[in-house]
Amino acid sequence: MTIEGKESTGYKAVLWAFVIPVFILVLILILATSVWKWGEVEAAIASILALAPYYLILYLLRHKMANSFKFTIKNFN
């Protein structure tokens, strides 16, 4: 069995699943430690908690986003 899709769809999926969350994590970590002068533990907790709204928005937009992600499953038989 293989999963097929457009290359641009794969890039878009990687962007939403990995690139944006890592960017949010790093941004909040830098802001918390450098600008707000928080400790490392507080900064780490804040950066993880900052992802909650992101994933909530993704969840609320899941039906709209499902229309832009098209994959097909092919059987080897």
PyMOL Python script that loads the backbone (N, CA, C, O; Angstrom):
from pymol import cmd

cmd.read_pdbstr("""\
ATOM      1  N   MET A   1       0.839  -1.153   0.000  1.00  0.00           N
ATOM      2  CA  MET A   1       0.000   0.000   0.000  1.00  0.00           C
ATOM      3  C   MET A   1       0.899   1.236   0.000  1.00  0.00           C
ATOM      4  O   MET A   1       1.901   1.283   0.714  1.00  0.00           O
ATOM      5  N   THR A   2       0.542   2.213  -0.788  1.00  0.00           N
ATOM      6  CA  THR A   2       1.269   3.484  -0.817  1.00  0.00           C
ATOM      7  C   THR A   2       0.276   4.630  -0.689  1.00  0.00           C
ATOM      8  O   THR A   2      -0.890   4.516  -1.068  1.00  0.00           O
ATOM      9  N   ILE A   3       0.764   5.723  -0.152  1.00  0.00           N
ATOM     10  CA  ILE A   3      -0.036   6.938  -0.057  1.00  0.00           C
ATOM     11  C   ILE A   3       0.559   7.934  -1.037  1.00  0.00           C
ATOM     12  O   ILE A   3       1.750   8.243  -0.990  1.00  0.00           O
ATOM     13  N   GLU A   4      -0.295   8.430  -1.929  1.00  0.00           N
ATOM     14  CA  GLU A   4       0.167   9.365  -2.952  1.00  0.00           C
ATOM     15  C   GLU A   4      -0.538  10.699  -2.797  1.00  0.00           C
ATOM     16  O   GLU A   4      -1.682  10.776  -2.351  1.00  0.00           O
ATOM     17  N   GLY A   5       0.171  11.737  -3.175  1.00  0.00           N
ATOM     18  CA  GLY A   5      -0.379  13.081  -3.168  1.00  0.00           C
ATOM     19  C   GLY A   5       0.561  14.006  -3.913  1.00  0.00           C
ATOM     20  O   GLY A   5       1.676  13.628  -4.272  1.00  0.00           O
ATOM     21  N   LYS A   6       0.099  15.213  -4.137  1.00  0.00           N
ATOM     22  CA  LYS A   6       0.949  16.191  -4.806  1.00  0.00           C
ATOM     23  C   LYS A   6       2.111  16.580  -3.896  1.00  0.00           C
ATOM     24  O   LYS A   6       1.990  16.570  -2.671  1.00  0.00           O
ATOM     25  N   GLU A   7       3.226  16.918  -4.514  1.00  0.00           N
ATOM     26  CA  GLU A   7       4.398  17.331  -3.746  1.00  0.00           C
ATOM     27  C   GLU A   7       4.098  18.587  -2.935  1.00  0.00           C
ATOM     28  O   GLU A   7       4.545  18.717  -1.796  1.00  0.00           O
ATOM     29  N   SER A   8       3.346  19.505  -3.520  1.00  0.00           N
ATOM     30  CA  SER A   8       3.008  20.738  -2.805  1.00  0.00           C
ATOM     31  C   SER A   8       2.138  20.450  -1.588  1.00  0.00           C
ATOM     32  O   SER A   8       2.225  21.154  -0.582  1.00  0.00           O
ATOM     33  N   THR A   9       1.301  19.422  -1.674  1.00  0.00           N
ATOM     34  CA  THR A   9       0.481  19.035  -0.529  1.00  0.00           C
ATOM     35  C   THR A   9       1.357  18.527   0.602  1.00  0.00           C
ATOM     36  O   THR A   9       1.104  18.826   1.769  1.00  0.00           O
ATOM     37  N   GLY A  10       2.374  17.770   0.266  1.00  0.00           N
ATOM     38  CA  GLY A  10       3.308  17.288   1.277  1.00  0.00           C
ATOM     39  C   GLY A  10       4.057  18.421   1.950  1.00  0.00           C
ATOM     40  O   GLY A  10       4.239  18.415   3.167  1.00  0.00           O
ATOM     41  N   TYR A  11       4.494  19.395   1.158  1.00  0.00           N
ATOM     42  CA  TYR A  11       5.190  20.551   1.723  1.00  0.00           C
ATOM     43  C   TYR A  11       4.270  21.340   2.655  1.00  0.00           C
ATOM     44  O   TYR A  11       4.685  21.794   3.722  1.00  0.00           O
ATOM     45  N   LYS A  12       3.021  21.491   2.233  1.00  0.00           N
ATOM     46  CA  LYS A  12       2.065  22.217   3.052  1.00  0.00           C
ATOM     47  C   LYS A  12       1.799  21.483   4.365  1.00  0.00           C
ATOM     48  O   LYS A  12       1.680  22.111   5.418  1.00  0.00           O
ATOM     49  N   ALA A  13       1.707  20.165   4.303  1.00  0.00           N
ATOM     50  CA  ALA A  13       1.494  19.368   5.512  1.00  0.00           C
ATOM     51  C   ALA A  13       2.681  19.493   6.466  1.00  0.00           C
ATOM     52  O   ALA A  13       2.492  19.614   7.676  1.00  0.00           O
ATOM     53  N   VAL A  14       3.895  19.465   5.933  1.00  0.00           N
ATOM     54  CA  VAL A  14       5.093  19.617   6.768  1.00  0.00           C
ATOM     55  C   VAL A  14       5.124  21.008   7.395  1.00  0.00           C
ATOM     56  O   VAL A  14       5.492  21.156   8.560  1.00  0.00           O
ATOM     57  N   LEU A  15       4.744  22.013   6.637  1.00  0.00           N
ATOM     58  CA  LEU A  15       4.713  23.376   7.157  1.00  0.00           C
ATOM     59  C   LEU A  15       3.779  23.479   8.358  1.00  0.00           C
ATOM     60  O   LEU A  15       4.167  23.981   9.413  1.00  0.00           O
ATOM     61  N   TRP A  16       2.538  22.998   8.192  1.00  0.00           N
ATOM     62  CA  TRP A  16       1.549  23.093   9.271  1.00  0.00           C
ATOM     63  C   TRP A  16       1.878  22.192  10.453  1.00  0.00           C
ATOM     64  O   TRP A  16       1.605  22.557  11.597  1.00  0.00           O
ATOM     65  N   ALA A  17       2.459  21.024  10.199  1.00  0.00           N
ATOM     66  CA  ALA A  17       2.694  20.054  11.270  1.00  0.00           C
ATOM     67  C   ALA A  17       4.003  20.278  12.015  1.00  0.00           C
ATOM     68  O   ALA A  17       4.087  19.971  13.204  1.00  0.00           O
ATOM     69  N   PHE A  18       5.026  20.805  11.347  1.00  0.00           N
ATOM     70  CA  PHE A  18       6.347  20.888  11.969  1.00  0.00           C
ATOM     71  C   PHE A  18       6.950  22.288  11.987  1.00  0.00           C
ATOM     72  O   PHE A  18       7.398  22.746  13.038  1.00  0.00           O
ATOM     73  N   VAL A  19       6.972  22.966  10.864  1.00  0.00           N
ATOM     74  CA  VAL A  19       7.696  24.235  10.759  1.00  0.00           C
ATOM     75  C   VAL A  19       7.063  25.317  11.633  1.00  0.00           C
ATOM     76  O   VAL A  19       7.756  25.962  12.419  1.00  0.00           O
ATOM     77  N   ILE A  20       5.773  25.515  11.501  1.00  0.00           N
ATOM     78  CA  ILE A  20       5.110  26.567  12.279  1.00  0.00           C
ATOM     79  C   ILE A  20       5.170  26.286  13.782  1.00  0.00           C
ATOM     80  O   ILE A  20       5.497  27.198  14.542  1.00  0.00           O
ATOM     81  N   PRO A  21       4.871  25.067  14.248  1.00  0.00           N
ATOM     82  CA  PRO A  21       4.997  24.824  15.695  1.00  0.00           C
ATOM     83  C   PRO A  21       6.416  25.031  16.235  1.00  0.00           C
ATOM     84  O   PRO A  21       6.585  25.578  17.324  1.00  0.00           O
ATOM     85  N   VAL A  22       7.424  24.605  15.495  1.00  0.00           N
ATOM     86  CA  VAL A  22       8.806  24.822  15.952  1.00  0.00           C
ATOM     87  C   VAL A  22       9.125  26.311  15.992  1.00  0.00           C
ATOM     88  O   VAL A  22       9.792  26.777  16.915  1.00  0.00           O
ATOM     89  N   PHE A  23       8.656  27.057  15.000  1.00  0.00           N
ATOM     90  CA  PHE A  23       8.860  28.505  14.994  1.00  0.00           C
ATOM     91  C   PHE A  23       8.222  29.143  16.229  1.00  0.00           C
ATOM     92  O   PHE A  23       8.833  30.001  16.867  1.00  0.00           O
ATOM     93  N   ILE A  24       6.999  28.731  16.569  1.00  0.00           N
ATOM     94  CA  ILE A  24       6.318  29.261  17.753  1.00  0.00           C
ATOM     95  C   ILE A  24       7.103  28.919  19.017  1.00  0.00           C
ATOM     96  O   ILE A  24       7.308  29.776  19.877  1.00  0.00           O
ATOM     97  N   LEU A  25       7.542  27.663  19.126  1.00  0.00           N
ATOM     98  CA  LEU A  25       8.321  27.250  20.298  1.00  0.00           C
ATOM     99  C   LEU A  25       9.576  28.098  20.472  1.00  0.00           C
ATOM    100  O   LEU A  25       9.844  28.607  21.560  1.00  0.00           O
ATOM    101  N   VAL A  26      10.335  28.247  19.406  1.00  0.00           N
ATOM    102  CA  VAL A  26      11.596  28.994  19.475  1.00  0.00           C
ATOM    103  C   VAL A  26      11.337  30.472  19.756  1.00  0.00           C
ATOM    104  O   VAL A  26      12.041  31.084  20.559  1.00  0.00           O
ATOM    105  N   LEU A  27      10.340  31.043  19.105  1.00  0.00           N
ATOM    106  CA  LEU A  27      10.021  32.456  19.313  1.00  0.00           C
ATOM    107  C   LEU A  27       9.659  32.730  20.767  1.00  0.00           C
ATOM    108  O   LEU A  27      10.173  33.676  21.365  1.00  0.00           O
ATOM    109  N   ILE A  28       8.786  31.921  21.338  1.00  0.00           N
ATOM    110  CA  ILE A  28       8.381  32.129  22.730  1.00  0.00           C
ATOM    111  C   ILE A  28       9.550  31.883  23.675  1.00  0.00           C
ATOM    112  O   ILE A  28       9.704  32.595  24.667  1.00  0.00           O
ATOM    113  N   LEU A  29      10.374  30.880  23.377  1.00  0.00           N
ATOM    114  CA  LEU A  29      11.556  30.640  24.217  1.00  0.00           C
ATOM    115  C   LEU A  29      12.495  31.842  24.221  1.00  0.00           C
ATOM    116  O   LEU A  29      12.981  32.254  25.274  1.00  0.00           O
ATOM    117  N   ILE A  30      12.744  32.395  23.052  1.00  0.00           N
ATOM    118  CA  ILE A  30      13.641  33.556  22.950  1.00  0.00           C
ATOM    119  C   ILE A  30      13.040  34.762  23.662  1.00  0.00           C
ATOM    120  O   ILE A  30      13.729  35.454  24.411  1.00  0.00           O
ATOM    121  N   LEU A  31      11.749  35.014  23.425  1.00  0.00           N
ATOM    122  CA  LEU A  31      11.104  36.146  24.090  1.00  0.00           C
ATOM    123  C   LEU A  31      11.108  35.982  25.605  1.00  0.00           C
ATOM    124  O   LEU A  31      11.391  36.929  26.339  1.00  0.00           O
ATOM    125  N   ALA A  32      10.794  34.783  26.066  1.00  0.00           N
ATOM    126  CA  ALA A  32      10.692  34.551  27.507  1.00  0.00           C
ATOM    127  C   ALA A  32      12.037  34.678  28.208  1.00  0.00           C
ATOM    128  O   ALA A  32      12.113  35.226  29.308  1.00  0.00           O
ATOM    129  N   THR A  33      13.088  34.183  27.589  1.00  0.00           N
ATOM    130  CA  THR A  33      14.393  34.235  28.260  1.00  0.00           C
ATOM    131  C   THR A  33      15.107  35.574  28.061  1.00  0.00           C
ATOM    132  O   THR A  33      15.774  36.058  28.976  1.00  0.00           O
ATOM    133  N   SER A  34      14.977  36.168  26.892  1.00  0.00           N
ATOM    134  CA  SER A  34      15.724  37.398  26.595  1.00  0.00           C
ATOM    135  C   SER A  34      14.960  38.666  26.958  1.00  0.00           C
ATOM    136  O   SER A  34      15.494  39.548  27.630  1.00  0.00           O
ATOM    137  N   VAL A  35      13.731  38.753  26.519  1.00  0.00           N
ATOM    138  CA  VAL A  35      12.971  39.987  26.702  1.00  0.00           C
ATOM    139  C   VAL A  35      12.298  40.023  28.073  1.00  0.00           C
ATOM    140  O   VAL A  35      12.387  41.018  28.792  1.00  0.00           O
ATOM    141  N   TRP A  36      11.624  38.924  28.427  1.00  0.00           N
ATOM    142  CA  TRP A  36      10.860  38.905  29.675  1.00  0.00           C
ATOM    143  C   TRP A  36      11.690  38.444  30.869  1.00  0.00           C
ATOM    144  O   TRP A  36      11.221  38.508  32.005  1.00  0.00           O
ATOM    145  N   LYS A  37      12.916  37.981  30.626  1.00  0.00           N
ATOM    146  CA  LYS A  37      13.853  37.555  31.675  1.00  0.00           C
ATOM    147  C   LYS A  37      13.285  36.463  32.588  1.00  0.00           C
ATOM    148  O   LYS A  37      13.505  36.480  33.799  1.00  0.00           O
ATOM    149  N   TRP A  38      12.552  35.514  31.995  1.00  0.00           N
ATOM    150  CA  TRP A  38      12.029  34.379  32.756  1.00  0.00           C
ATOM    151  C   TRP A  38      13.115  33.324  32.876  1.00  0.00           C
ATOM    152  O   TRP A  38      14.078  33.319  32.109  1.00  0.00           O
ATOM    153  N   GLY A  39      12.953  32.435  33.841  1.00  0.00           N
ATOM    154  CA  GLY A  39      13.867  31.314  33.981  1.00  0.00           C
ATOM    155  C   GLY A  39      13.631  30.293  32.878  1.00  0.00           C
ATOM    156  O   GLY A  39      12.651  30.373  32.136  1.00  0.00           O
ATOM    157  N   GLU A  40      14.532  29.344  32.782  1.00  0.00           N
ATOM    158  CA  GLU A  40      14.439  28.342  31.714  1.00  0.00           C
ATOM    159  C   GLU A  40      13.193  27.478  31.833  1.00  0.00           C
ATOM    160  O   GLU A  40      12.555  27.165  30.828  1.00  0.00           O
ATOM    161  N   VAL A  41      12.843  27.091  33.055  1.00  0.00           N
ATOM    162  CA  VAL A  41      11.670  26.232  33.250  1.00  0.00           C
ATOM    163  C   VAL A  41      10.400  26.970  32.859  1.00  0.00           C
ATOM    164  O   VAL A  41       9.555  26.421  32.152  1.00  0.00           O
ATOM    165  N   GLU A  42      10.259  28.208  33.311  1.00  0.00           N
ATOM    166  CA  GLU A  42       9.080  29.000  32.962  1.00  0.00           C
ATOM    167  C   GLU A  42       9.009  29.244  31.458  1.00  0.00           C
ATOM    168  O   GLU A  42       7.931  29.184  30.866  1.00  0.00           O
ATOM    169  N   ALA A  43      10.144  29.518  30.848  1.00  0.00           N
ATOM    170  CA  ALA A  43      10.182  29.746  29.403  1.00  0.00           C
ATOM    171  C   ALA A  43       9.789  28.489  28.639  1.00  0.00           C
ATOM    172  O   ALA A  43       9.064  28.567  27.648  1.00  0.00           O
ATOM    173  N   ALA A  44      10.261  27.339  29.090  1.00  0.00           N
ATOM    174  CA  ALA A  44       9.915  26.080  28.426  1.00  0.00           C
ATOM    175  C   ALA A  44       8.425  25.791  28.554  1.00  0.00           C
ATOM    176  O   ALA A  44       7.781  25.381  27.589  1.00  0.00           O
ATOM    177  N   ILE A  45       7.883  26.004  29.744  1.00  0.00           N
ATOM    178  CA  ILE A  45       6.445  25.778  29.943  1.00  0.00           C
ATOM    179  C   ILE A  45       5.634  26.745  29.093  1.00  0.00           C
ATOM    180  O   ILE A  45       4.642  26.351  28.480  1.00  0.00           O
ATOM    181  N   ALA A  46       6.044  28.000  29.052  1.00  0.00           N
ATOM    182  CA  ALA A  46       5.336  28.998  28.245  1.00  0.00           C
ATOM    183  C   ALA A  46       5.374  28.651  26.769  1.00  0.00           C
ATOM    184  O   ALA A  46       4.377  28.816  26.066  1.00  0.00           O
ATOM    185  N   SER A  47       6.511  28.173  26.291  1.00  0.00           N
ATOM    186  CA  SER A  47       6.613  27.851  24.865  1.00  0.00           C
ATOM    187  C   SER A  47       5.738  26.653  24.510  1.00  0.00           C
ATOM    188  O   SER A  47       5.161  26.606  23.424  1.00  0.00           O
ATOM    189  N   ILE A  48       5.637  25.689  25.417  1.00  0.00           N
ATOM    190  CA  ILE A  48       4.760  24.543  25.155  1.00  0.00           C
ATOM    191  C   ILE A  48       3.296  24.969  25.225  1.00  0.00           C
ATOM    192  O   ILE A  48       2.486  24.564  24.391  1.00  0.00           O
ATOM    193  N   LEU A  49       2.958  25.790  26.225  1.00  0.00           N
ATOM    194  CA  LEU A  49       1.577  26.261  26.348  1.00  0.00           C
ATOM    195  C   LEU A  49       1.171  27.168  25.188  1.00  0.00           C
ATOM    196  O   LEU A  49      -0.013  27.267  24.862  1.00  0.00           O
ATOM    197  N   ALA A  50       2.137  27.823  24.570  1.00  0.00           N
ATOM    198  CA  ALA A  50       1.834  28.692  23.430  1.00  0.00           C
ATOM    199  C   ALA A  50       1.332  27.898  22.235  1.00  0.00           C
ATOM    200  O   ALA A  50       0.695  28.454  21.341  1.00  0.00           O
ATOM    201  N   LEU A  51       1.614  26.611  22.214  1.00  0.00           N
ATOM    202  CA  LEU A  51       1.137  25.782  21.107  1.00  0.00           C
ATOM    203  C   LEU A  51      -0.338  25.421  21.240  1.00  0.00           C
ATOM    204  O   LEU A  51      -0.968  25.046  20.250  1.00  0.00           O
ATOM    205  N   ALA A  52      -0.900  25.525  22.438  1.00  0.00           N
ATOM    206  CA  ALA A  52      -2.307  25.166  22.638  1.00  0.00           C
ATOM    207  C   ALA A  52      -3.245  25.970  21.736  1.00  0.00           C
ATOM    208  O   ALA A  52      -4.095  25.372  21.077  1.00  0.00           O
ATOM    209  N   PRO A  53      -3.128  27.309  21.679  1.00  0.00           N
ATOM    210  CA  PRO A  53      -4.005  28.051  20.761  1.00  0.00           C
ATOM    211  C   PRO A  53      -3.783  27.668  19.292  1.00  0.00           C
ATOM    212  O   PRO A  53      -4.726  27.625  18.503  1.00  0.00           O
ATOM    213  N   TYR A  54      -2.530  27.395  18.944  1.00  0.00           N
ATOM    214  CA  TYR A  54      -2.228  27.002  17.562  1.00  0.00           C
ATOM    215  C   TYR A  54      -2.970  25.722  17.190  1.00  0.00           C
ATOM    216  O   TYR A  54      -3.625  25.652  16.150  1.00  0.00           O
ATOM    217  N   TYR A  55      -2.860  24.710  18.056  1.00  0.00           N
ATOM    218  CA  TYR A  55      -3.523  23.446  17.759  1.00  0.00           C
ATOM    219  C   TYR A  55      -5.036  23.560  17.876  1.00  0.00           C
ATOM    220  O   TYR A  55      -5.757  22.839  17.186  1.00  0.00           O
ATOM    221  N   LEU A  56      -5.533  24.443  18.726  1.00  0.00           N
ATOM    222  CA  LEU A  56      -6.974  24.683  18.797  1.00  0.00           C
ATOM    223  C   LEU A  56      -7.474  25.291  17.492  1.00  0.00           C
ATOM    224  O   LEU A  56      -8.521  24.896  16.980  1.00  0.00           O
ATOM    225  N   ILE A  57      -6.730  26.241  16.959  1.00  0.00           N
ATOM    226  CA  ILE A  57      -7.109  26.851  15.673  1.00  0.00           C
ATOM    227  C   ILE A  57      -7.075  25.807  14.563  1.00  0.00           C
ATOM    228  O   ILE A  57      -7.982  25.757  13.732  1.00  0.00           O
ATOM    229  N   LEU A  58      -6.038  24.974  14.542  1.00  0.00           N
ATOM    230  CA  LEU A  58      -5.983  23.905  13.538  1.00  0.00           C
ATOM    231  C   LEU A  58      -7.180  22.977  13.665  1.00  0.00           C
ATOM    232  O   LEU A  58      -7.760  22.559  12.662  1.00  0.00           O
ATOM    233  N   TYR A  59      -7.547  22.654  14.901  1.00  0.00           N
ATOM    234  CA  TYR A  59      -8.690  21.775  15.129  1.00  0.00           C
ATOM    235  C   TYR A  59      -9.979  22.420  14.629  1.00  0.00           C
ATOM    236  O   TYR A  59     -10.802  21.759  13.997  1.00  0.00           O
ATOM    237  N   LEU A  60     -10.153  23.699  14.909  1.00  0.00           N
ATOM    238  CA  LEU A  60     -11.369  24.383  14.477  1.00  0.00           C
ATOM    239  C   LEU A  60     -11.438  24.534  12.961  1.00  0.00           C
ATOM    240  O   LEU A  60     -12.528  24.594  12.392  1.00  0.00           O
ATOM    241  N   LEU A  61     -10.294  24.595  12.313  1.00  0.00           N
ATOM    242  CA  LEU A  61     -10.251  24.744  10.852  1.00  0.00           C
ATOM    243  C   LEU A  61     -10.046  23.415  10.126  1.00  0.00           C
ATOM    244  O   LEU A  61      -9.755  23.408   8.930  1.00  0.00           O
ATOM    245  N   ARG A  62     -10.193  22.290  10.829  1.00  0.00           N
ATOM    246  CA  ARG A  62      -9.872  20.984  10.249  1.00  0.00           C
ATOM    247  C   ARG A  62     -10.709  20.663   9.021  1.00  0.00           C
ATOM    248  O   ARG A  62     -10.197  20.065   8.074  1.00  0.00           O
ATOM    249  N   HIS A  63     -11.982  21.043   9.010  1.00  0.00           N
ATOM    250  CA  HIS A  63     -12.822  20.730   7.853  1.00  0.00           C
ATOM    251  C   HIS A  63     -12.423  21.579   6.644  1.00  0.00           C
ATOM    252  O   HIS A  63     -12.418  21.093   5.513  1.00  0.00           O
ATOM    253  N   LYS A  64     -12.094  22.829   6.884  1.00  0.00           N
ATOM    254  CA  LYS A  64     -11.646  23.702   5.796  1.00  0.00           C
ATOM    255  C   LYS A  64     -10.302  23.233   5.246  1.00  0.00           C
ATOM    256  O   LYS A  64     -10.081  23.240   4.035  1.00  0.00           O
ATOM    257  N   MET A  65      -9.404  22.824   6.148  1.00  0.00           N
ATOM    258  CA  MET A  65      -8.086  22.365   5.720  1.00  0.00           C
ATOM    259  C   MET A  65      -8.162  21.005   5.028  1.00  0.00           C
ATOM    260  O   MET A  65      -7.337  20.701   4.167  1.00  0.00           O
ATOM    261  N   ALA A  66      -9.135  20.196   5.394  1.00  0.00           N
ATOM    262  CA  ALA A  66      -9.268  18.871   4.781  1.00  0.00           C
ATOM    263  C   ALA A  66      -9.519  18.986   3.281  1.00  0.00           C
ATOM    264  O   ALA A  66      -9.140  18.099   2.517  1.00  0.00           O
ATOM    265  N   ASN A  67     -10.147  20.063   2.864  1.00  0.00           N
ATOM    266  CA  ASN A  67     -10.403  20.264   1.436  1.00  0.00           C
ATOM    267  C   ASN A  67      -9.129  20.561   0.653  1.00  0.00           C
ATOM    268  O   ASN A  67      -9.086  20.354  -0.560  1.00  0.00           O
ATOM    269  N   SER A  68      -8.093  21.045   1.334  1.00  0.00           N
ATOM    270  CA  SER A  68      -6.861  21.386   0.623  1.00  0.00           C
ATOM    271  C   SER A  68      -5.819  20.271   0.676  1.00  0.00           C
ATOM    272  O   SER A  68      -4.787  20.361   0.011  1.00  0.00           O
ATOM    273  N   PHE A  69      -6.074  19.225   1.453  1.00  0.00           N
ATOM    274  CA  PHE A  69      -5.155  18.096   1.543  1.00  0.00           C
ATOM    275  C   PHE A  69      -5.817  16.872   0.930  1.00  0.00           C
ATOM    276  O   PHE A  69      -6.731  16.293   1.518  1.00  0.00           O
ATOM    277  N   LYS A  70      -5.360  16.483  -0.239  1.00  0.00           N
ATOM    278  CA  LYS A  70      -5.910  15.317  -0.931  1.00  0.00           C
ATOM    279  C   LYS A  70      -4.824  14.267  -1.100  1.00  0.00           C
ATOM    280  O   LYS A  70      -3.803  14.504  -1.746  1.00  0.00           O
ATOM    281  N   PHE A  71      -5.061  13.109  -0.514  1.00  0.00           N
ATOM    282  CA  PHE A  71      -4.154  11.980  -0.635  1.00  0.00           C
ATOM    283  C   PHE A  71      -4.937  10.792  -1.159  1.00  0.00           C
ATOM    284  O   PHE A  71      -6.133  10.664  -0.894  1.00  0.00           O
ATOM    285  N   THR A  72      -4.270   9.927  -1.900  1.00  0.00           N
ATOM    286  CA  THR A  72      -4.899   8.689  -2.359  1.00  0.00           C
ATOM    287  C   THR A  72      -4.086   7.511  -1.846  1.00  0.00           C
ATOM    288  O   THR A  72      -2.866   7.586  -1.700  1.00  0.00           O
ATOM    289  N   ILE A  73      -4.788   6.434  -1.581  1.00  0.00           N
ATOM    290  CA  ILE A  73      -4.145   5.208  -1.109  1.00  0.00           C
ATOM    291  C   ILE A  73      -4.227   4.183  -2.224  1.00  0.00           C
ATOM    292  O   ILE A  73      -5.314   3.880  -2.716  1.00  0.00           O
ATOM    293  N   LYS A  74      -3.087   3.648  -2.623  1.00  0.00           N
ATOM    294  CA  LYS A  74      -3.031   2.640  -3.683  1.00  0.00           C
ATOM    295  C   LYS A  74      -2.584   1.322  -3.081  1.00  0.00           C
ATOM    296  O   LYS A  74      -1.620   1.258  -2.318  1.00  0.00           O
ATOM    297  N   ASN A  75      -3.300   0.286  -3.437  1.00  0.00           N
ATOM    298  CA  ASN A  75      -2.978  -1.056  -2.969  1.00  0.00           C
ATOM    299  C   ASN A  75      -2.037  -1.720  -3.970  1.00  0.00           C
ATOM    300  O   ASN A  75      -2.162  -1.498  -5.174  1.00  0.00           O
ATOM    301  N   PHE A  76      -1.108  -2.524  -3.492  1.00  0.00           N
ATOM    302  CA  PHE A  76      -0.153  -3.195  -4.373  1.00  0.00           C
ATOM    303  C   PHE A  76      -0.759  -4.372  -5.116  1.00  0.00           C
ATOM    304  O   PHE A  76      -0.178  -4.830  -6.100  1.00  0.00           O
ATOM    305  N   ASN A  77      -1.897  -4.873  -4.686  1.00  0.00           N
ATOM    306  CA  ASN A  77      -2.498  -6.066  -5.322  1.00  0.00           C
ATOM    307  C   ASN A  77      -2.984  -5.768  -6.703  1.00  0.00           C
ATOM    308  O   ASN A  77      -3.513  -6.653  -7.375  1.00  0.00           O
TER     309      ASN A  77
END
""", "prot")
cmd.dss("prot")
cmd.show_as("cartoon", "prot")
cmd.util.cbc("prot")
cmd.orient("prot")
